[in-house]
């Protein structure tokens, strides 16, 4: 049985920043930051401003029969779970294999029961823990004394997994598949990396999170591997019997000039290529949710809404459904994973072509990080706009991509990748050699 304690937090942002550096010392920890998105992201459905989980009690790591194992793990523990789904969990859902370059070697599913769960809402911190008040007071004091490393990140160069010309040629070949009717849309990604990055992952997350202010930011630590995530996209959310999915398709850069920025916003609203991308994925999400939905409960609450973030404008739709009390959270994940925004349509054929044309095994990239509550509610993001880092091998990875459709212009798709990578490139003081 967990004990509950509350504390008054005067400076929420300062507290979150301290937690970034404090929780990283644990073998398993997870920090989820909404960046106070209430009022900024209309279809918000946020329960907390930030959530912190650390000091694992039990851990499930699985690469086979993962959904059944996770279902029984949750039922047995009947507690909070935090963790991730790797993109390669798809191989347990579909008859697929992943044989591309893999530099992280992480299981398809990793979840842990934390000893401590910190829930921050407004200026109240609620702690659900197995420790007593004296121990929690000591931990709280340690947190408040934690120093935030505000020194600038040293410059770091990145290599690319394939050349610009190779990327452009592959976009042309993917369009040939579309013209033949093999697929309608496919998410195609490329990787930038550094094999000798001796760098602090808390410091990376602190700086990227401060810059991007994304509503689904996540800092997940699993042994030596960190997800340094600044995602603007929600994969799945459940409260009681309601399921929400919010796919992103459609990206525009921002401008420091307010008039130009407004033009870019409105241009995205009416961009036919971006609209068609988004609508195709909305249709896929509707179909996926219908598998577990109660009759006539699947709805498109918002179609192709455009929202402004620190570095980009994004086109986001909101799709919802209702599920029965008997529906397990693993059933909803199994019937919707991998998320349509990171695959394409039809999904199975797109998954095959992704393996054919991409050079790297995605792993945690375009997977998901999130939590499940003791009552069965959950919230999971999409791991995009994120760095992956292995502190034991010093391997740092950034993957970016976009949706390829019949209207795609290869060079514009390439430029969209760079727009998405720009906050990381700027932080690392990295300039891409365009040859």
N, C-alpha and C positions, 0 to 999 in steps of 0.2 A: 504494500500500500504506500502510495506516494504522500509525502507531506507537502503542504502548500504554504508559501510565505510570500509576502508582498513588500516591495520597497518603492519609495517615491524617487523618481529620476528627474533631476533638474534639467540636465542637458542631454537630450536623447541622442543627438548625433555624436557627441563626444563619447557617450557610453557605448554606442555601436562600434565606434572606431577602436575603443579599448578592447572590446570583445574580439575583434578581428585578430589582434595580436595575442590575446590571452588564450583563446580556445585552440590555437594552432599547436600548442605544446602537447595536446592529447593525440593519441594514435588515431582515434576516430572523433571527428567533430563536424558539425554542419551549422552554417550561419546563413539565414535567408533574410534578405533585406528588401523591403518594398520601396525604400527610399521615400517614405511618406507620400505614396502615390495617390492617396485619397484626394479627390478634387482635380487631379491631373490626368487620370486614366479612367474615363467614365464607367466602363464595365469592369469595375474593380474587384468586387467580391473578396476584399482583403479582410481577414480576421484579425491580423496583427500588423503592427508597423515593422516588427522584426522578430525572428525566432532564432534561438541558439540552443544547440544540443551538443553535449560533450561528455566524455568519459563513459565508454561503452560498457555495458553489462553482458550482453549477448550479441553475437554477430552471425548473420547468414551471408555466405558467399557461395554463389552457385552459377554453373554454366550448363547445367542439364536439368530438365524437369523443374525449371526455376519457378514457374507459376504455382505449381502444387506445393513446392517447398515453402514459398513465401506465404501462401495461404495458410498452411498449417503452423508456420512459425508465428504468424500474427495471432492466430486463434489460441495458440499455446501461451503466448506472452500476454495477450490482451492489454497492450500498452502502446506507448508512442513508438513509432518506427521512423527512422531517418535514413536516407540513402539514395541509391541511384539505379537506373536502368541503362545499360550500355546499348548503343544502337544495334550491336550484334546479337542482342536478344531476339532479333528478327529470325535468326537461324533456328530458334526453337519453335517459332510460330509457322514459318514457311520452310519448304525444302530448299534451303540455301546454304552456301558456305562463304566464308570470308578468307581470302588468301592474299590480300594485299599487304603491303608493309605495315607491321605492327610494332610500335615502340613503347606500349604501355602494359600489355599483357594483363588486363584486368578482367575479372569475371563478368558475366552478363548481368548479374544482379548482386548488389551488395547493400544490405540493410543492417542497421544496428539499433538496439534498445539503449538509449542513453541513461546514464545515472541522473543527469540534470537536464531539465528543459526550462529555458528562460523565455517567457512570453512578454513582449513589450507592446503595450497599447497605450497611446496618448502618453501620459507621464507615469504610468503605473507598470512596474515590472512584477510579474507573477512568476514564481519559481515553483516548479513541480519536481520534487527530488526525493531520493531515498535517504538523504542525510538529515540530521537534526538541525535545529536552529543555530546552535553554536558553530557547527561546521560550515553552514551556509554563510553565516556572518563573516567567517574567516575568508571564504572564497570571495564573497562580495568585496571585502577589504582588499584582497589581492587584485581583483579586477580594477577597482578604482585607483590603485597604485600602479597599474600597468602603463608603461610609456608607449606613446604612439610615435613610431618612427616616421618623421615628416621629411626626412632627407630625400633629395631627388633620386630617381632611379638612374643608375649608370647606363650609358648608351649600350645597345646590344644589337648586333646585326642578325638578320634572318636570311635563311636560304629558302628557295622555293622548290617544291617537289617536282614541278614540271615548268617548262619555259612558257612564256606568254604565247608564243606561236603554237605550242602544243595545245594549250588551253583553247585558243581560238579555233584550231582545227577540230578539236573534240566537240565544241559547241556546234560547228557545222555538221558534223557526223550525227550528233544527237537530233538535230533538226531533220536530217534525212529519215531517222526512225519515226519522227512525228509525221512527216509527209507520207510515209508508207502506211501509217495507221497503227504502228506498234504501240505508241503511247500518245497521250495528248499533252503531257507536261512532265518534266523531270527535274528534280533538284540536283544540281551538279556543283561539286565543291573542289577546292584546291587547298593545299597545305603549305604554310610557311613555318619554318622550324629553326631551332638552334640546338645542336647536340652537346654543347658545353656551356650551358647557361647556369652559372653559379649565382643564383639570385634568390631573394627572399619572397616566398609566395604570399605571406601576409602583406608585405609591402606592395607587391604587384596588385593585389586585390584592393587594398586601401586606395591606391592611386587611381586605378581604373574605375572603381565604384564611385569615387568622388567626381570623376570626369563625366561618366555616362549617366549616372543617376537612374539606372534602369529599374523597372518595377519588379523584376524577378531575378534580382542578383543573388548569387549563391557562392559560398566559399566552403567547399566540401573537402575534407581531408580523410583519406583512407590509407593508412600506413604512410608510405612515402609519396603517394600520388595526390595531387591537389587539382580540384576544379576551381579555376579562378573565373567565375562566371558573371557576366554583366548582360544577362538576357532580357530583352523586352517582351518575350513571348511566353504565354502560359500554354501548357499542353492540356492538362486536365485538372479540374477542380470539382470537389463534391461537398455539398453541405446538405445533410439529411438525405433526401431522395433526389436532389437536383444535381445534374452534371453540367459542367460548362467547359467548352473548348474554345480557344481564341486564336485561330491560325493567323499568322502574318504572311502575306504575300503582297509585295509592292513596297519599294524603298526609294526615297529621294534624299539627296544631300540637303543640308541647310546652308543658309547664307547669313553672314553677320549684318548684312543690309536688310532691314526689316521689310522694305517693299519687295525686294527680290525674294526674301524668305517666304512671304505671303504668296508670291507668284508660284514658287516651287510647290507649296502646299496645295494650291488650287490646281496646278498642273497634274499633280498626282491623283487628285480626286477624279479627274476626267480622262486619265491615261488609259486608253483602250487595252493596251497590252497588259498593264498591271491589273486592270479590272478583270480581264479574262483569266489571268493567273489565279486571282483570289477566288473568283466564282467557281472555278474548276475544283479547287481544294475544298471550298465550302461544301460542294456536292459530295466529295469523297468523305469528309468528316460527318456529314449527315448520314451517309450510308453506314459508316463505321459505328456511329452511336446507336443507330436503329437496331443493331444486333441485341443490345441489352436493354433498349428502351421499352417502356410501356407503350401500348398502342396510342398512336397519334400524338405522342409527347415530344417529338423532335421538332425544334423550331429554330429558325434563323432570327435571332434577336436583333442583331446589327449586321448589315451587309456592307462590306467595303468602307467602313469608317476610317478616316485618316486622323492620326494622332501625332503630336509633336513630342519628340524626345530631345535630349541635349544635343545630339549630333546628327540626327536624321528625322525625317517624317516617315511614318509607317502606315500602311493600309492593313487594318485589322478587322476581322469579322468575329462575331460571337454566335456560337451555336450551342443550344441547350437541349437537354432531354430529362426525362424522369425515369428512375429505375425503381424496382420493387425492393422491399426490405430484405429479401433473400439474396439480392445480387451482391456478390463479393467484389471488393475493389479490384482484385486481380482479374476478374472477368472483364471489367471495363477496360483495363489496360491491355489485356491480351487481344481484345477485339478492335483496338484502335492503334496499336503500336506496330511499327514506328509511325509517328505522327505524319499526317499527309503533307504538311508544309515542308517536311524535310525528305520526302520521297517523290511523290508524283502520282499520276493517274494514267492507266490503271496501276494500282500500287505494286502488285507482284512483278509485272514486267519492268516497271521503273526500278524496283529493287535489284533486279538482275542486271539492268544496264548501268546502274550506279557502280556495281562491283566491276563491271567491264571497263568503264571509262575512268574511274577515279584511281589514283595511285596509292593512296593510304587507306588502311583500315580505320574506319571512323572511331570505333571504340566509344568512349564517353561523349565525344562530339556528336551532336544531334541525338543524343540520348536524353535522359531526364534526371533532374535532382528534385527531391521534395520530401514530404512527410505524410504519415498516416496517423490520425488521432486514435485514442482508445475507443472512441465511439464510431469509428469507421469512416469519418470524413477524411479528405485528403486534398493536397495541392501539389502539383508537379509543374515544373517549368520545362522549356526546351533549351538544351545546352547549345546555344549559339552565342556569337560575340564573346567567346570565352577562350581563355588560355588553359591548356592542360600542362601540368609540370610534374616530372618525376625527380624528386630530390636525390634519389640514389644514383640515377644515371645522368642527371643534369639535362635531361631532354625536355625542351620547351616547344609546344606546338600551338599554332593558331590556324584554324581552318575557316574558310569563308566560302560562300557560294550563293547561288540564286536559282530561280526557276527558269528553265528553258522551255519556251513555247514556239509555235510556228511563227510568231511575230518577233522573236528574239533577234537582236542585232549583236553578233559576237563581241564586238568591241564595247558595246554598252554593257553587256553582261560582265565583261572583264572589269570595266570601270566601276560597276556596282559592287563587285568584290572589294575593290580598293576603298570605296566609301565605307564599307562595313569594317574594314581592317584599320582605317585611319586612326581611331583613338589609340589603338595598341601601337601602331607605327610611331605616332607622335610621342607616346609615353617612353618608348624605347629609343627615341631619337634616331629612328631608322628611316632611311630614304631608299626606296626601291629603285634599283638600276633597271631602267626600262629598255636598255639595249637599243 
